[in-house]
Amino acid sequence: MIPNDPMILLSFINTKLRDEYKSLDLLCDDLQLDKAELESKLSGIDYTYNPELNRFV
């Protein structure tokens, strides 16, 4: 289960990307998340995924 609060979700995803997953696609596949829906939830706090850094910035 992923957090609903955007700031907690951002922290959760960035931690997962840093510690466990090599890309957002792999994380989304493993957790069965829709990438567009995830990015939409985070868009409210104006963060975008940077694939070179493998995190939201």
Secondary structure, 3 states (H helix, E strand, C coil): CCCCCHHHHHHHHHHHHHHCCCCHHHHHHHHCCCHHHHHHHHHCCCCCEECCCCEEC
